[in-house]
Amino acid sequence: MLKAKRTPLDLMDDIYNLAYWMTGSETETNELVSRTYLNVDMNSSDTEVFKTFRSCYFDGIEKNNTFSLQDTLHLSREEMEKSLRHQNADIKLSVLLSAIAGLKHRAISKIIGKPLDTIRVWLSSGRKTFVNDALLKAYF
């Protein structure tokens, strides 16, 4: 049985849910969804839409993040902090793409741009992190 091709509009609910889980704010979610859909067209594939979402999300976290150390001596530290923020966001996004959008590991690998084995490790550790975070929130 052939799977029907989904249009970017068919993905709107998934994109909105992803945005809300990634940002935790209704205002930021609406902005992220709007930025994503301004950068795709009606012929964009699922992968292109999710890649655009990821790119828009990273643009947003870089604009909202201000470093307290503006000295050029700390540039490598800033780059390392940026890399860690992106990796943490990619791990969370990988789990959400699997749980919300129902994507397979290979599709997530194409969206994130990381090897399949990395995605598998991230999904395993990311799911555990989500569970531990939920348990901590329930406890306190």
N, CA, C and O atoms as CSV, one atom per row, in Angstrom:
chain,resi,resn,atom,element,x,y,z
A,1,MET,N,N,0.827,-1.157,0.000
A,1,MET,CA,C,0.000,0.000,0.000
A,1,MET,C,C,0.888,1.242,0.000
A,1,MET,O,O,1.804,1.351,0.815
A,2,LEU,N,N,0.623,2.168,-0.902
A,2,LEU,CA,C,1.405,3.374,-1.005
A,2,LEU,C,C,0.986,4.390,0.049
A,2,LEU,O,O,-0.197,4.563,0.343
A,3,LYS,N,N,1.988,5.053,0.605
A,3,LYS,CA,C,1.726,6.087,1.594
A,3,LYS,C,C,1.532,7.410,0.852
A,3,LYS,O,O,2.372,7.789,0.036
A,4,ALA,N,N,0.453,8.101,1.124
A,4,ALA,CA,C,0.168,9.360,0.456
A,4,ALA,C,C,1.192,10.410,0.873
A,4,ALA,O,O,1.568,10.501,2.041
A,5,LYS,N,N,1.637,11.201,-0.102
A,5,LYS,CA,C,2.588,12.263,0.175
A,5,LYS,C,C,1.900,13.361,0.968
A,5,LYS,O,O,0.830,13.838,0.589
A,6,ARG,N,N,2.515,13.752,2.058
A,6,ARG,CA,C,1.947,14.809,2.883
A,6,ARG,C,C,2.464,16.168,2.410
A,6,ARG,O,O,3.639,16.318,2.074
A,7,THR,N,N,1.587,17.128,2.391
A,7,THR,CA,C,1.980,18.484,2.023
A,7,THR,C,C,2.434,19.216,3.288
A,7,THR,O,O,2.183,18.747,4.398
A,8,PRO,N,N,3.094,20.352,3.129
A,8,PRO,CA,C,3.480,21.129,4.314
A,8,PRO,C,C,2.283,21.477,5.208
A,8,PRO,O,O,2.424,21.533,6.430
A,9,LEU,N,N,1.112,21.708,4.615
A,9,LEU,CA,C,-0.066,22.001,5.436
A,9,LEU,C,C,-0.514,20.783,6.239
A,9,LEU,O,O,-1.040,20.923,7.343
A,10,ASP,N,N,-0.305,19.581,5.681
A,10,ASP,CA,C,-0.635,18.357,6.412
A,10,ASP,C,C,0.249,18.192,7.650
A,10,ASP,O,O,-0.129,17.511,8.603
A,11,LEU,N,N,1.422,18.816,7.629
A,11,LEU,CA,C,2.375,18.697,8.734
A,11,LEU,C,C,2.188,19.769,9.808
A,11,LEU,O,O,2.898,19.773,10.814
A,12,MET,N,N,1.241,20.671,9.596
A,12,MET,CA,C,1.070,21.832,10.487
A,12,MET,C,C,0.894,21.418,11.947
A,12,MET,O,O,1.516,22.014,12.826
A,13,ASP,N,N,0.075,20.426,12.225
A,13,ASP,CA,C,-0.134,19.992,13.615
A,13,ASP,C,C,1.163,19.459,14.219
A,13,ASP,O,O,1.501,19.781,15.358
A,14,ASP,N,N,1.886,18.643,13.453
A,14,ASP,CA,C,3.154,18.111,13.946
A,14,ASP,C,C,4.151,19.237,14.207
A,14,ASP,O,O,4.828,19.242,15.236
A,15,ILE,N,N,4.243,20.188,13.284
A,15,ILE,CA,C,5.177,21.301,13.439
A,15,ILE,C,C,4.806,22.132,14.664
A,15,ILE,O,O,5.680,22.534,15.431
A,16,TYR,N,N,3.522,22.387,14.845
A,16,TYR,CA,C,3.086,23.165,16.008
A,16,TYR,C,C,3.428,22.428,17.311
A,16,TYR,O,O,3.950,23.034,18.247
A,17,ASN,N,N,3.136,21.135,17.372
A,17,ASN,CA,C,3.456,20.353,18.574
A,17,ASN,C,C,4.952,20.317,18.839
A,17,ASN,O,O,5.386,20.463,19.982
A,18,LEU,N,N,5.745,20.122,17.783
A,18,LEU,CA,C,7.201,20.140,17.939
A,18,LEU,C,C,7.655,21.483,18.491
A,18,LEU,O,O,8.466,21.543,19.416
A,19,ALA,N,N,7.126,22.560,17.917
A,19,ALA,CA,C,7.527,23.905,18.335
A,19,ALA,C,C,7.180,24.146,19.805
A,19,ALA,O,O,7.968,24.729,20.549
A,20,TYR,N,N,6.003,23.694,20.212
A,20,TYR,CA,C,5.609,23.909,21.601
A,20,TYR,C,C,6.505,23.128,22.563
A,20,TYR,O,O,6.912,23.651,23.600
A,21,TRP,N,N,6.807,21.895,22.221
A,21,TRP,CA,C,7.671,21.086,23.077
A,21,TRP,C,C,9.091,21.647,23.109
A,21,TRP,O,O,9.768,21.558,24.133
A,22,MET,N,N,9.545,22.221,21.997
A,22,MET,CA,C,10.896,22.754,21.937
A,22,MET,C,C,11.010,24.091,22.675
A,22,MET,O,O,12.034,24.364,23.302
A,23,THR,N,N,9.976,24.920,22.606
A,23,THR,CA,C,10.068,26.261,23.190
A,23,THR,C,C,9.400,26.382,24.551
A,23,THR,O,O,9.873,27.122,25.414
A,24,GLY,N,N,8.299,25.655,24.749
A,24,GLY,CA,C,7.573,25.740,26.003
A,24,GLY,C,C,6.750,27.003,26.153
A,24,GLY,O,O,6.236,27.287,27.235
A,25,SER,N,N,6.619,27.766,25.075
A,25,SER,CA,C,5.892,29.026,25.123
A,25,SER,C,C,4.970,29.137,23.914
A,25,SER,O,O,5.379,28.869,22.784
A,26,GLU,N,N,3.739,29.528,24.158
A,26,GLU,CA,C,2.791,29.657,23.054
A,26,GLU,C,C,3.206,30.765,22.081
A,26,GLU,O,O,3.068,30.615,20.867
A,27,THR,N,N,3.709,31.862,22.614
A,27,THR,CA,C,4.153,32.975,21.763
A,27,THR,C,C,5.328,32.554,20.886
A,27,THR,O,O,5.320,32.789,19.677
A,28,GLU,N,N,6.337,31.932,21.495
A,28,GLU,CA,C,7.501,31.473,20.728
A,28,GLU,C,C,7.111,30.383,19.737
A,28,GLU,O,O,7.666,30.309,18.640
A,29,THR,N,N,6.166,29.543,20.119
A,29,THR,CA,C,5.673,28.496,19.218
A,29,THR,C,C,5.067,29.114,17.975
A,29,THR,O,O,5.387,28.708,16.857
A,30,ASN,N,N,4.191,30.096,18.161
A,30,ASN,CA,C,3.554,30.749,17.015
A,30,ASN,C,C,4.584,31.417,16.104
A,30,ASN,O,O,4.464,31.354,14.880
A,31,GLU,N,N,5.592,32.055,16.695
A,31,GLU,CA,C,6.639,32.701,15.905
A,31,GLU,C,C,7.449,31.667,15.127
A,31,GLU,O,O,7.762,31.875,13.954
A,32,LEU,N,N,7.787,30.560,15.777
A,32,LEU,CA,C,8.581,29.520,15.131
A,32,LEU,C,C,7.814,28.862,13.992
A,32,LEU,O,O,8.375,28.622,12.923
A,33,VAL,N,N,6.548,28.573,14.211
A,33,VAL,CA,C,5.726,27.979,13.148
A,33,VAL,C,C,5.613,28.954,11.974
A,33,VAL,O,O,5.722,28.550,10.816
A,34,SER,N,N,5.396,30.223,12.269
A,34,SER,CA,C,5.296,31.229,11.207
A,34,SER,C,C,6.589,31.327,10.412
A,34,SER,O,O,6.562,31.350,9.181
A,35,ARG,N,N,7.729,31.385,11.112
A,35,ARG,CA,C,9.027,31.460,10.416
A,35,ARG,C,C,9.249,30.225,9.556
A,35,ARG,O,O,9.764,30.323,8.442
A,36,THR,N,N,8.865,29.072,10.069
A,36,THR,CA,C,9.046,27.837,9.305
A,36,THR,C,C,8.243,27.890,8.015
A,36,THR,O,O,8.769,27.607,6.938
A,37,TYR,N,N,6.979,28.250,8.121
A,37,TYR,CA,C,6.118,28.238,6.937
A,37,TYR,C,C,6.393,29.379,5.971
A,37,TYR,O,O,5.991,29.308,4.810
A,38,LEU,N,N,7.065,30.421,6.419
A,38,LEU,CA,C,7.498,31.470,5.497
A,38,LEU,C,C,8.661,31.006,4.620
A,38,LEU,O,O,8.926,31.586,3.567
A,39,ASN,N,N,9.349,29.956,5.064
A,39,ASN,CA,C,10.538,29.473,4.364
A,39,ASN,C,C,10.331,28.170,3.595
A,39,ASN,O,O,11.298,27.597,3.092
A,40,VAL,N,N,9.106,27.698,3.496
A,40,VAL,CA,C,8.809,26.504,2.691
A,40,VAL,C,C,7.744,26.859,1.665
A,40,VAL,O,O,7.026,27.848,1.812
A,41,ASP,N,N,7.654,26.041,0.626
A,41,ASP,CA,C,6.567,26.245,-0.335
A,41,ASP,C,C,5.690,24.998,-0.358
A,41,ASP,O,O,5.993,24.008,0.308
A,42,MET,N,N,4.640,25.045,-1.101
A,42,MET,CA,C,3.656,23.957,-1.112
A,42,MET,C,C,4.204,22.647,-1.678
A,42,MET,O,O,3.610,21.588,-1.474
A,43,ASN,N,N,5.328,22.713,-2.386
A,43,ASN,CA,C,5.916,21.508,-2.965
A,43,ASN,C,C,7.036,20.926,-2.115
A,43,ASN,O,O,7.674,19.953,-2.517
A,44,SER,N,N,7.283,21.507,-0.948
A,44,SER,CA,C,8.353,21.024,-0.080
A,44,SER,C,C,8.014,19.640,0.463
A,44,SER,O,O,6.864,19.350,0.793
A,45,SER,N,N,9.027,18.801,0.549
A,45,SER,CA,C,8.842,17.456,1.103
A,45,SER,C,C,8.803,17.522,2.627
A,45,SER,O,O,9.128,18.546,3.226
A,46,ASP,N,N,8.404,16.416,3.237
A,46,ASP,CA,C,8.387,16.318,4.698
A,46,ASP,C,C,9.762,16.668,5.263
A,46,ASP,O,O,9.881,17.455,6.202
A,47,THR,N,N,10.791,16.071,4.676
A,47,THR,CA,C,12.156,16.280,5.143
A,47,THR,C,C,12.541,17.749,5.058
A,47,THR,O,O,13.137,18.287,5.991
A,48,GLU,N,N,12.209,18.402,3.954
A,48,GLU,CA,C,12.531,19.822,3.793
A,48,GLU,C,C,11.816,20.680,4.831
A,48,GLU,O,O,12.399,21.623,5.365
A,49,VAL,N,N,10.566,20.360,5.117
A,49,VAL,CA,C,9.807,21.126,6.104
A,49,VAL,C,C,10.436,20.964,7.486
A,49,VAL,O,O,10.607,21.950,8.203
A,50,PHE,N,N,10.780,19.738,7.869
A,50,PHE,CA,C,11.378,19.512,9.174
A,50,PHE,C,C,12.780,20.121,9.259
A,50,PHE,O,O,13.157,20.636,10.311
A,51,LYS,N,N,13.554,20.075,8.182
A,51,LYS,CA,C,14.872,20.719,8.169
A,51,LYS,C,C,14.728,22.236,8.328
A,51,LYS,O,O,15.508,22.870,9.039
A,52,THR,N,N,13.739,22.800,7.669
A,52,THR,CA,C,13.494,24.237,7.778
A,52,THR,C,C,13.091,24.592,9.202
A,52,THR,O,O,13.540,25.601,9.744
A,53,PHE,N,N,12.241,23.761,9.812
A,53,PHE,CA,C,11.841,23.962,11.199
A,53,PHE,C,C,13.079,23.985,12.098
A,53,PHE,O,O,13.230,24.877,12.934
A,54,ARG,N,N,13.951,23.011,11.922
A,54,ARG,CA,C,15.179,22.921,12.726
A,54,ARG,C,C,16.038,24.163,12.547
A,54,ARG,O,O,16.539,24.723,13.522
A,55,SER,N,N,16.204,24.588,11.322
A,55,SER,CA,C,17.011,25.772,11.035
A,55,SER,C,C,16.408,27.020,11.686
A,55,SER,O,O,17.130,27.817,12.285
A,56,CYS,N,N,15.106,27.189,11.572
A,56,CYS,CA,C,14.428,28.337,12.182
A,56,CYS,C,C,14.539,28.291,13.704
A,56,CYS,O,O,14.693,29.327,14.352
A,57,TYR,N,N,14.460,27.098,14.265
A,57,TYR,CA,C,14.598,26.962,15.719
A,57,TYR,C,C,15.983,27.410,16.158
A,57,TYR,O,O,16.115,28.169,17.118
A,58,PHE,N,N,17.029,26.941,15.454
A,58,PHE,CA,C,18.394,27.324,15.806
A,58,PHE,C,C,18.621,28.822,15.632
A,58,PHE,O,O,19.313,29.438,16.443
A,59,ASP,N,N,18.054,29.408,14.597
A,59,ASP,CA,C,18.159,30.858,14.425
A,59,ASP,C,C,17.551,31.577,15.624
A,59,ASP,O,O,18.098,32.565,16.113
A,60,GLY,N,N,16.429,31.076,16.085
A,60,GLY,CA,C,15.740,31.687,17.220
A,60,GLY,C,C,16.510,31.567,18.524
A,60,GLY,O,O,16.562,32.524,19.297
A,61,ILE,N,N,17.112,30.404,18.785
A,61,ILE,CA,C,17.834,30.267,20.053
A,61,ILE,C,C,19.119,31.082,20.036
A,61,ILE,O,O,19.583,31.519,21.089
A,62,GLU,N,N,19.696,31.291,18.872
A,62,GLU,CA,C,20.894,32.126,18.798
A,62,GLU,C,C,20.546,33.592,19.002
A,62,GLU,O,O,21.318,34.323,19.622
A,63,LYS,N,N,19.392,34.041,18.492
A,63,LYS,CA,C,18.970,35.440,18.694
A,63,LYS,C,C,18.610,35.696,20.147
A,63,LYS,O,O,18.889,36.772,20.676
A,64,ASN,N,N,17.992,34.717,20.797
A,64,ASN,CA,C,17.552,34.890,22.180
A,64,ASN,C,C,18.666,34.688,23.192
A,64,ASN,O,O,18.508,35.031,24.363
A,65,ASN,N,N,19.790,34.135,22.756
A,65,ASN,CA,C,20.879,33.862,23.679
A,65,ASN,C,C,21.889,35.000,23.636
A,65,ASN,O,O,22.422,35.337,22.579
A,66,THR,N,N,22.138,35.571,24.776
A,66,THR,CA,C,23.159,36.606,24.865
A,66,THR,C,C,24.256,36.103,25.773
A,66,THR,O,O,23.994,35.542,26.837
A,67,PHE,N,N,25.469,36.304,25.351
A,67,PHE,CA,C,26.607,35.868,26.143
A,67,PHE,C,C,27.017,36.977,27.092
A,67,PHE,O,O,27.033,38.147,26.708
A,68,SER,N,N,27.344,36.631,28.305
A,68,SER,CA,C,27.811,37.624,29.252
A,68,SER,C,C,29.264,37.995,28.980
A,68,SER,O,O,29.717,39.068,29.379
A,69,LEU,N,N,29.976,37.134,28.322
A,69,LEU,CA,C,31.380,37.396,28.015
A,69,LEU,C,C,31.512,37.757,26.553
A,69,LEU,O,O,31.437,36.887,25.686
A,70,GLN,N,N,31.709,39.043,26.270
A,70,GLN,CA,C,31.798,39.495,24.885
A,70,GLN,C,C,33.244,39.583,24.406
A,70,GLN,O,O,33.494,39.865,23.234
A,71,ASP,N,N,34.174,39.348,25.286
A,71,ASP,CA,C,35.581,39.445,24.931
A,71,ASP,C,C,35.943,38.393,23.888
A,71,ASP,O,O,35.481,37.256,23.978
A,72,THR,N,N,36.747,38.747,22.920
A,72,THR,CA,C,37.117,37.810,21.852
A,72,THR,C,C,37.966,36.662,22.371
A,72,THR,O,O,38.080,35.631,21.708
A,73,LEU,N,N,38.570,36.825,23.556
A,73,LEU,CA,C,39.348,35.723,24.127
A,73,LEU,C,C,38.465,34.530,24.449
A,73,LEU,O,O,38.954,33.403,24.525
A,74,HIS,N,N,37.161,34.759,24.642
A,74,HIS,CA,C,36.229,33.704,25.012
A,74,HIS,C,C,35.440,33.169,23.824
A,74,HIS,O,O,34.436,32.479,23.999
A,75,LEU,N,N,35.888,33.484,22.634
A,75,LEU,CA,C,35.171,33.043,21.446
A,75,LEU,C,C,35.061,31.521,21.390
A,75,LEU,O,O,34.000,30.993,21.059
A,76,SER,N,N,36.130,30.820,21.706
A,76,SER,CA,C,36.064,29.357,21.665
A,76,SER,C,C,35.084,28.818,22.706
A,76,SER,O,O,34.416,27.809,22.475
A,77,ARG,N,N,35.003,29.487,23.839
A,77,ARG,CA,C,34.030,29.075,24.853
A,77,ARG,C,C,32.610,29.295,24.329
A,77,ARG,O,O,31.741,28.445,24.519
A,78,GLU,N,N,32.374,30.430,23.671
A,78,GLU,CA,C,31.058,30.708,23.098
A,78,GLU,C,C,30.699,29.692,22.031
A,78,GLU,O,O,29.560,29.231,21.960
A,79,GLU,N,N,31.664,29.346,21.210
A,79,GLU,CA,C,31.412,28.338,20.172
A,79,GLU,C,C,31.088,26.993,20.793
A,79,GLU,O,O,30.224,26.270,20.298
A,80,MET,N,N,31.778,26.651,21.880
A,80,MET,CA,C,31.511,25.378,22.551
A,80,MET,C,C,30.114,25.392,23.179
A,80,MET,O,O,29.391,24.400,23.099
A,81,GLU,N,N,29.732,26.513,23.803
A,81,GLU,CA,C,28.397,26.622,24.380
A,81,GLU,C,C,27.323,26.509,23.298
A,81,GLU,O,O,26.292,25.867,23.498
A,82,LYS,N,N,27.576,27.138,22.157
A,82,LYS,CA,C,26.635,27.069,21.034
A,82,LYS,C,C,26.508,25.629,20.544
A,82,LYS,O,O,25.404,25.157,20.273
A,83,SER,N,N,27.625,24.940,20.432
A,83,SER,CA,C,27.620,23.552,19.976
A,83,SER,C,C,26.834,22.658,20.940
A,83,SER,O,O,26.078,21.789,20.506
A,84,LEU,N,N,27.010,22.872,22.233
A,84,LEU,CA,C,26.283,22.077,23.227
A,84,LEU,C,C,24.789,22.374,23.199
A,84,LEU,O,O,23.972,21.463,23.337
A,85,ARG,N,N,24.424,23.652,23.020
A,85,ARG,CA,C,23.003,24.003,22.902
A,85,ARG,C,C,22.387,23.317,21.692
A,85,ARG,O,O,21.275,22.794,21.764
A,86,HIS,N,N,23.119,23.324,20.578
A,86,HIS,CA,C,22.602,22.704,19.360
A,86,HIS,C,C,22.484,21.189,19.528
A,86,HIS,O,O,21.502,20.592,19.087
A,87,GLN,N,N,23.471,20.572,20.157
A,87,GLN,CA,C,23.402,19.125,20.349
A,87,GLN,C,C,22.236,18.756,21.261
A,87,GLN,O,O,21.500,17.813,20.970
A,88,ASN,N,N,22.060,19.484,22.356
A,88,ASN,CA,C,20.931,19.203,23.253
A,88,ASN,C,C,19.602,19.392,22.532
A,88,ASN,O,O,18.676,18.600,22.706
A,89,ALA,N,N,19.515,20.438,21.726
A,89,ALA,CA,C,18.283,20.682,20.959
A,89,ALA,C,C,18.058,19.571,19.939
A,89,ALA,O,O,16.923,19.142,19.736
A,90,ASP,N,N,19.128,19.098,19.295
A,90,ASP,CA,C,18.994,18.014,18.318
A,90,ASP,C,C,18.557,16.712,18.979
A,90,ASP,O,O,17.776,15.957,18.400
A,91,ILE,N,N,19.044,16.445,20.166
A,91,ILE,CA,C,18.632,15.232,20.883
A,91,ILE,C,C,17.141,15.312,21.204
A,91,ILE,O,O,16.394,14.362,20.972
A,92,LYS,N,N,16.721,16.449,21.738
A,92,LYS,CA,C,15.303,16.636,22.070
A,92,LYS,C,C,14.448,16.562,20.811
A,92,LYS,O,O,13.398,15.919,20.810
A,93,LEU,N,N,14.892,17.220,19.733
A,93,LEU,CA,C,14.149,17.201,18.477
A,93,LEU,C,C,14.061,15.790,17.911
A,93,LEU,O,O,13.025,15.411,17.364
A,94,SER,N,N,15.123,15.012,18.032
A,94,SER,CA,C,15.105,13.627,17.547
A,94,SER,C,C,14.021,12.815,18.235
A,94,SER,O,O,13.273,12.085,17.586
A,95,VAL,N,N,13.940,12.947,19.550
A,95,VAL,CA,C,12.923,12.217,20.313
A,95,VAL,C,C,11.530,12.674,19.906
A,95,VAL,O,O,10.630,11.853,19.725
A,96,LEU,N,N,11.352,13.982,19.761
A,96,LEU,CA,C,10.037,14.515,19.401
A,96,LEU,C,C,9.644,14.147,17.976
A,96,LEU,O,O,8.474,13.870,17.715
A,97,LEU,N,N,10.605,14.140,17.044
A,97,LEU,CA,C,10.296,13.726,15.670
A,97,LEU,C,C,9.827,12.274,15.635
A,97,LEU,O,O,8.954,11.912,14.847
A,98,SER,N,N,10.411,11.459,16.488
A,98,SER,CA,C,10.003,10.064,16.564
A,98,SER,C,C,8.629,9.934,17.227
A,98,SER,O,O,7.757,9.226,16.724
A,99,ALA,N,N,8.443,10.621,18.356
A,99,ALA,CA,C,7.210,10.472,19.131
A,99,ALA,C,C,6.024,11.214,18.529
A,99,ALA,O,O,4.919,10.672,18.492
A,100,ILE,N,N,6.222,12.427,18.063
A,100,ILE,CA,C,5.113,13.240,17.570
A,100,ILE,C,C,4.842,12.996,16.097
A,100,ILE,O,O,3.705,12.751,15.695
A,101,ALA,N,N,5.910,13.065,15.286
A,101,ALA,CA,C,5.729,12.937,13.840
A,101,ALA,C,C,5.778,11.488,13.374
A,101,ALA,O,O,5.440,11.193,12.228
A,102,GLY,N,N,6.194,10.585,14.251
A,102,GLY,CA,C,6.242,9.163,13.900
A,102,GLY,C,C,7.301,8.823,12.861
A,102,GLY,O,O,7.148,7.865,12.103
A,103,LEU,N,N,8.372,9.604,12.826
A,103,LEU,CA,C,9.414,9.366,11.829
A,103,LEU,C,C,10.324,8.217,12.250
A,103,LEU,O,O,10.553,7.986,13.438
A,104,LYS,N,N,10.828,7.516,11.270
A,104,LYS,CA,C,11.781,6.433,11.496
A,104,LYS,C,C,13.176,7.007,11.708
A,104,LYS,O,O,13.436,8.166,11.386
A,105,HIS,N,N,14.050,6.203,12.241
A,105,HIS,CA,C,15.412,6.637,12.551
A,105,HIS,C,C,16.130,7.210,11.331
A,105,HIS,O,O,16.807,8.232,11.436
A,106,ARG,N,N,15.989,6.567,10.190
A,106,ARG,CA,C,16.678,7.015,8.969
A,106,ARG,C,C,16.185,8.403,8.537
A,106,ARG,O,O,16.986,9.236,8.113
A,107,ALA,N,N,14.895,8.653,8.641
A,107,ALA,CA,C,14.348,9.966,8.276
A,107,ALA,C,C,14.865,11.039,9.235
A,107,ALA,O,O,15.200,12.144,8.808
A,108,ILE,N,N,14.931,10.721,10.511
A,108,ILE,CA,C,15.455,11.662,11.503
A,108,ILE,C,C,16.918,11.954,11.218
A,108,ILE,O,O,17.360,13.097,11.336
A,109,SER,N,N,17.666,10.935,10.847
A,109,SER,CA,C,19.072,11.099,10.497
A,109,SER,C,C,19.250,12.084,9.343
A,109,SER,O,O,20.163,12.909,9.363
A,110,LYS,N,N,18.381,11.997,8.345
A,110,LYS,CA,C,18.452,12.926,7.209
A,110,LYS,C,C,18.123,14.350,7.626
A,110,LYS,O,O,18.742,15.295,7.136
A,111,ILE,N,N,17.172,14.517,8.511
A,111,ILE,CA,C,16.759,15.846,8.960
A,111,ILE,C,C,17.847,16.492,9.816
A,111,ILE,O,O,18.197,17.655,9.614
A,112,ILE,N,N,18.373,15.737,10.762
A,112,ILE,CA,C,19.366,16.259,11.697
A,112,ILE,C,C,20.748,16.349,11.052
A,112,ILE,O,O,21.559,17.199,11.419
A,113,GLY,N,N,21.007,15.467,10.090
A,113,GLY,CA,C,22.316,15.477,9.440
A,113,GLY,C,C,23.393,14.739,10.221
A,113,GLY,O,O,24.577,15.060,10.123
A,114,LYS,N,N,22.975,13.760,10.988
A,114,LYS,CA,C,23.904,12.949,11.784
A,114,LYS,C,C,23.768,11.495,11.359
A,114,LYS,O,O,22.735,11.097,10.822
A,115,PRO,N,N,24.821,10.689,11.602
A,115,PRO,CA,C,24.766,9.267,11.247
A,115,PRO,C,C,23.640,8.535,11.988
A,115,PRO,O,O,23.235,8.930,13.081
A,116,LEU,N,N,23.161,7.486,11.377
A,116,LEU,CA,C,22.068,6.694,11.919
A,116,LEU,C,C,22.378,6.179,13.329
A,116,LEU,O,O,21.506,6.201,14.197
A,117,ASP,N,N,23.603,5.720,13.560
A,117,ASP,CA,C,23.966,5.216,14.893
A,117,ASP,C,C,23.897,6.313,15.950
A,117,ASP,O,O,23.504,6.056,17.088
A,118,THR,N,N,24.273,7.515,15.586
A,118,THR,CA,C,24.186,8.646,16.519
A,118,THR,C,C,22.731,8.909,16.887
A,118,THR,O,O,22.413,9.144,18.053
A,119,ILE,N,N,21.856,8.868,15.898
A,119,ILE,CA,C,20.431,9.090,16.147
A,119,ILE,C,C,19.888,8.020,17.075
A,119,ILE,O,O,19.106,8.322,17.976
A,120,ARG,N,N,20.288,6.782,16.872
A,120,ARG,CA,C,19.809,5.697,17.745
A,120,ARG,C,C,20.233,5.914,19.193
A,120,ARG,O,O,19.442,5.707,20.113
A,121,VAL,N,N,21.479,6.332,19.394
A,121,VAL,CA,C,21.967,6.611,20.751
A,121,VAL,C,C,21.213,7.799,21.337
A,121,VAL,O,O,20.797,7.763,22.495
A,122,TRP,N,N,21.037,8.852,20.538
A,122,TRP,CA,C,20.325,10.038,21.010
A,122,TRP,C,C,18.886,9.717,21.388
A,122,TRP,O,O,18.378,10.231,22.385
A,123,LEU,N,N,18.224,8.872,20.602
A,123,LEU,CA,C,16.838,8.516,20.921
A,123,LEU,C,C,16.766,7.770,22.246
A,123,LEU,O,O,15.881,8.026,23.063
A,124,SER,N,N,17.686,6.859,22.452
A,124,SER,CA,C,17.698,6.090,23.692
A,124,SER,C,C,17.968,6.996,24.895
A,124,SER,O,O,17.222,6.963,25.874
A,125,SER,N,N,19.013,7.793,24.828
A,125,SER,CA,C,19.349,8.662,25.962
A,125,SER,C,C,18.335,9.790,26.113
A,125,SER,O,O,18.009,10.185,27.232
A,126,GLY,N,N,17.837,10.308,25.002
A,126,GLY,CA,C,16.859,11.395,25.051
A,126,GLY,C,C,15.553,10.973,25.686
A,126,GLY,O,O,14.954,11.738,26.442
A,127,ARG,N,N,15.105,9.769,25.391
A,127,ARG,CA,C,13.864,9.265,26.009
A,127,ARG,C,C,14.033,9.126,27.516
A,127,ARG,O,O,13.128,9.455,28.284
A,128,LYS,N,N,15.195,8.637,27.933
A,128,LYS,CA,C,15.468,8.506,29.375
A,128,LYS,C,C,15.480,9.872,30.047
A,128,LYS,O,O,14.990,10.019,31.167
A,129,THR,N,N,16.037,10.869,29.370
A,129,THR,CA,C,16.066,12.229,29.915
A,129,THR,C,C,14.663,12.776,30.082
A,129,THR,O,O,14.346,13.391,31.101
A,130,PHE,N,N,13.811,12.552,29.071
A,130,PHE,CA,C,12.419,13.007,29.176
A,130,PHE,C,C,11.719,12.360,30.372
A,130,PHE,O,O,11.006,13.037,31.114
A,131,VAL,N,N,11.915,11.076,30.559
A,131,VAL,CA,C,11.286,10.367,31.684
A,131,VAL,C,C,11.814,10.909,33.006
A,131,VAL,O,O,11.033,11.177,33.919
A,132,ASN,N,N,13.124,11.074,33.120
A,132,ASN,CA,C,13.710,11.584,34.360
A,132,ASN,C,C,13.239,13.006,34.651
A,132,ASN,O,O,12.955,13.332,35.804
A,133,ASP,N,N,13.151,13.851,33.639
A,133,ASP,CA,C,12.646,15.218,33.821
A,133,ASP,C,C,11.197,15.202,34.303
A,133,ASP,O,O,10.817,15.974,35.183
A,134,ALA,N,N,10.407,14.329,33.726
A,134,ALA,CA,C,8.990,14.232,34.118
A,134,ALA,C,C,8.870,13.744,35.563
A,134,ALA,O,O,8.030,14.238,36.316
A,135,LEU,N,N,9.702,12.782,35.951
A,135,LEU,CA,C,9.671,12.290,37.326
A,135,LEU,C,C,10.086,13.367,38.302
A,135,LEU,O,O,9.491,13.495,39.372
A,136,LEU,N,N,11.112,14.156,37.950
A,136,LEU,CA,C,11.556,15.243,38.825
A,136,LEU,C,C,10.464,16.305,38.984
A,136,LEU,O,O,10.229,16.799,40.087
A,137,LYS,N,N,9.809,16.648,37.890
A,137,LYS,CA,C,8.746,17.649,37.946
A,137,LYS,C,C,7.573,17.145,38.784
A,137,LYS,O,O,6.953,17.915,39.517
A,138,ALA,N,N,7.270,15.853,38.674
A,138,ALA,CA,C,6.170,15.275,39.448
A,138,ALA,C,C,6.518,15.228,40.938
A,138,ALA,O,O,5.643,15.379,41.791
A,139,TYR,N,N,7.789,15.020,41.240
A,139,TYR,CA,C,8.225,14.905,42.627
A,139,TYR,C,C,8.213,16.255,43.329
A,139,TYR,O,O,7.823,16.359,44.492
A,140,PHE,N,N,8.641,17.281,42.616
A,140,PHE,CA,C,8.733,18.621,43.233
A,140,PHE,C,C,7.542,19.377,42.863
A,140,PHE,O,O,7.394,20.532,43.264
